[in-house]
Amino acid sequence: MTNTIVHPNSPRAWLLAARPKTLTGAAVPVMVGVASAFSDGYFQLIPAVLCLLFAFLMQIDANFINDYFDFRKGLDDEKRLGPKRACAEGWITLPAMQKGIVATTLLSCITGLPLVYYGGWTMIILGICCVVFCFLYTTCMARLGLGDLLVLVFFGLVPVCATYYLQAGTVSPLVWILSLSCGLVIDCLLVVNNYRDRDNDREGGKITLVVRIGEKASEQLYLWLGICAVILCQASWFTDEPAAALLPVCYLVPHFSTWRHIVRLKRGKGLNKALGETARNMFLFALLLSIGLIL
């Protein structure tokens, strides 16, 4: 897609900067939250759609922020192994990216504001936290090895539980457990991304969790994140939803395959394929879990 010329600040440039493939991570928790509510007899279309749109916009906002600040800090240089970045390639100029960040932040807030009608003023507090930590992730916490914790909270606990709450007006114990399993699966994406970039991050002073614990431990972390996510799904047995416990077990097949791929490659741009496989796997996990809950 990036082999042809990309004109600066063009619609195609903004599309590439938005990183469409990463939007899977935004859709997964909302999907699980809605499916959990539906299985308990609750469903409202408007808040479900607003949650999905808010999640998409916040993901794009996070991508813009990451693109801008990583380029400013010199992390997106010629040594980068991952997909090309908009600011580093000159697709989006820095002033334009600043405006893009402001625009997506405001649009996210405008999209999420109607959720106050369904969930009360608590939604404003959650929205503010999402925006604040969207900035803190790239500018501070990812460099301190706390990015994985933020993924668990803002791609697991917060979106799944908030989506369910907006449907049902409460949050069940099972939903808390499934939100954690969702966060663990999505964290696999961050682990393989940081695993690929560990050498460059170390040189640039970005001390991610992968940099802290090393190569071997990171490989085991990736494997066990997926296993633990499936183990948590077994809590569905206690709510008479066996399909929600059994179907996610199928996710372990592609998860284990991707893990072996990562361990075999170790380094290089070939890990970008493992990143794509991980994005596919986590969507499969959400799909299997959601079908199990609905059944």
N, C-alpha and C positions, 0 to 999 in steps of 0.2 A: 504493500500500500504506500510505502514511503520511497519507492524507487524513482518516481517521477518528481519533477520540480514542485516544491510547495512554496507558493507566494506568501511573503510575510503578512501576517494578520488577516489572511484570507479565511473564508468559512472552513476550508479543508484543514487549514492550520489549526483552527480552534477545535475542530473535531478530533484531530490527532492529540492535541493538548489535553482534551477531556478524557482520553484513554478509555474508549468504550468498553473494552474487555474487562476493565476493573469494576464495571457497574454490576457484575454478578454479585460482588461482595455486598452491595447495597440491597439487592433484591432478596438475597437469601434470608436474612433475619425477618424481614417483613412477611415473606412467604410462610415461614414457620409460625410467626405470631398469628397471622390470619387463619392458618390451618388449625392451630390449637384452639382458637376461639370458635371456629366453625364446628369443630368436633364436640365442643361443649354447648352447642346450640345458639351461638351468637354470630351475627354477621351484619355489618353495615358497610355498604359499598363506598360511600364518600370518604369516611375516615381511612379506609383501607387504601384508596387511591391517593389520598393526600400523604399518607405515611410513605408510600412508595415514591412519590414525586419528591418529597422532602429528602428521603434517603439518597435518591439519585443526585439531586442538586448538591447535597453536602459532600457526596463522594467526588463529584466534579470539582467542587470548591477545594477539597483537600488535595486533589491532583494538581490544581493550579498553584496552590500554596507551596506544595512540595517541589514543583517544577521551578518556581521562582526562587525560593530560598536555597535549594540545593545548588542551583546555578550560581547564585551570589556567593555561596560558600566554597565554590570550586570543586564540588563533588561530581558534577556532570561533565567531566573532562574527556579527553580522547581515550582514557583508560577504561571508561565505562563499558561494561559488558551487557547491560540490559538494553531494552528498547530505547530508541532515540527520544530525547526530550526536546520540547518545543523551544524553550529559551536558549538552550545550548546550541541547537541547530539553527537558530535565527528565524524560526517559523513565526514566533511571537516575540515582539520587542518587549523589553522590560516595562516601559510605561504602559503599553497595552495590556500586559499581564496584570499589572497593578489594578487597572480599571476592570479587568475581567474578574479578579478576585473580589473587588467591591461589589460588582454586579451580581455574581453568583451567591455571595453572602446575603445580600439584600433580597434576592429572589427566593432563597431558601427560607428566610424569615417570613416573607410574605406568604409563601406556600404553607408554612407550618402554622401561621397565626390562626386560621380557622379551626384548628384542632382544639383550641381553648374552649370552643363551644361544646365539644364532645368530652373533653377530659379535664376541664377546669384550668385554673391558673398554674397548676403544676406543670402543664405543658410549656409554659413560658420559661420556667426555671430549667426544664430539660433542654429546651431549644437553645438557651443561652449557654448552657454547659457544652452542648454539641459544637456551637460556634467557637467558643473559647478554646476547647481542646483540639479542635480542627487546626487552629493556629499553633497551639503548644506542641502538637505531635511533631511537626517538622522542625520548628524553631528551637525546641528544647528537649522534649521527652524522648524522642527517637535517638538523639545523640547520647542519652544517658542510659540506654538499654531498657527504657520503660515503654517502648512502643507496643510490645506484646501485651502488656497490662491494659493499655488503652484499647487494643483490639478486642480483648475479652469483655471490656465494659461497654464500648460504643459500637461494636459489631455483634455483640451477644446479648448481654443483660439488658441494656437500655432499649434497643430497637424491638427486640422480641417482646419484652414485658410491656413496653409502652404501647405497641401495636395491639397486644391482647387487651390491655387495660382500656384502650379506646373503644374496643368492641364490647367488652363485658363489664367494665366498671370495677373490676377487681383483678387480682393476679393469683392464680392457683399455684400450689407448691410445685406441681409438675412443670408448669411453664417456666419457673425459675431454673429448674434443672435443665430443661431443654434449651433455654437461652444460653446457659453455660456451655452446653455441647455445641451449640451453633458458633459461639465465640471461639472454641477450641479448633473447630474445623477451619474457620476463616483465618485463624492465626497461622495455619500451615502455609498460607499464601505469603504472609510476612516473613516467615522463617526461611522459605526457599529463596525469596527475594534477597534477604540479607545474607544468606549463605552464599549466593552467587557474588554479591558485592563485598564480601568480608574483607578482602585484601585492600580494595580501594577505600572502604570505610575506615579501616584501621589507619591507613596513611593520612586520611583527611581528618582524623580525630573524631570520627563518628563511632562511638562505642556502643554498638547495638548488643543485644543479648547474645547473638551468634558470635560476635567478636569476643565477648566476655567469657563464654563457656567453651569456645573452640569448635573445631571441625567435627570430631567424633560425637561429642555430646549434642551438637546441633542436629546431626543426622538421626540420633536416637530421639531427640525432642520431636522432630517432624513425625516420626513413626508413631510415637506414643500419644501425640495430640489427637490423631485420628482414632486410635484405639480407645482412648479415654472418652472421646465424644460418643462413640457407639455404646460403650459401657453405661454412660449416663442415660442413654435412650432406654435402657432396660428398666428404668423406673416406670415406664409405661405399663409394665405388667401389673403394677399395683393399682392402676386405674382402669383395668379391664380393657386395655387397648394394645393387644398383643401385636397387631400389624405394625404399630409405631415402634415396637421394640425389635421386631424381626427384620423388616425391610431395610433399615439402615445398616444392618450387618453386611448387606451386599456391597455397600460403599467400600468396605475394607479391601476388596479385590483390586480395584483400580488404585486405591490409596497405597497399597503395598507395592504395586507395580511401579508407581511413580517414585516411591521411596528407593526402590532398587535402582531406578534410573539415576536418581540424585547421587546415591552412594557410588555408583559406577563412574559417573562423570567427574565428580569432585569439583572441577573448575571449568571455566570457559563459557562461551555464548550458548553452548548446547543446553545449559541449564534454563534458558528462556523457554525451551520446549517443556521442561518440567514445570515451569511457572504456569504455562497454559494448561497443562494437564491438571495441575492443582486447582485452577479456577473451574475447570470442568468437573472435577471430583466433588468440590464443595457444593456446586449447584446440584449434582446428582444426589448428594447427601440430603440436601434440603427438599428435593423433589420426593425422594423415597420416604423421608420422615413425614412430609406433608400428606402424601397419599396414605401412609399408614394411619395418621391421625384422622383423616377424613373417612377412611374405611371403618 
